[in-house]
Amino acid sequence: MSECHYCQHELSIARFECRHCGVALEGQFGQPRLGRLPAEMQQLAEQLLLAGGNLKEVAGWQNISYPTLRKRVDDLIARLQELRSGDEAETRRLLDEVEKGHLQPEQAARLIREANHGA
């Protein structure tokens, strides 16, 4: 789940907890781009990988036509490109903040790493 069911804004991860010992980390943790996709796009990405990129096979699994699947794949690609562009813009903004002295380099590096690779 990447989106609030109430207001449709992006959810953030605020807590990680070890199921074994109970140690917990709290804060604002980023998600990788694939994790920020809507659930149906995440499922499509998984199916594409499991099918080795074979669109005809995925269309068969989903019981939809090839053109319908192709449209969904194009939508997935467009959404990933939007997320990537947003992450790149955020990286530039953070680097500007470091340059101005408003943000420590270590903090900016952590935020950039999270934006591009997840927590």
Secondary structure, DSSP 8 states (H G I E B T S, - for coil): --B-TTT--B--EEEEE-TTT--EEEEEE---GGGGS-HHHHHHHHHHHHTTT-HHHHHHHHT--HHHHHHHHHHHHHHHHHHHHHHHHHHHHHHHHHHTTSS-HHHHHHHHHHHHH--
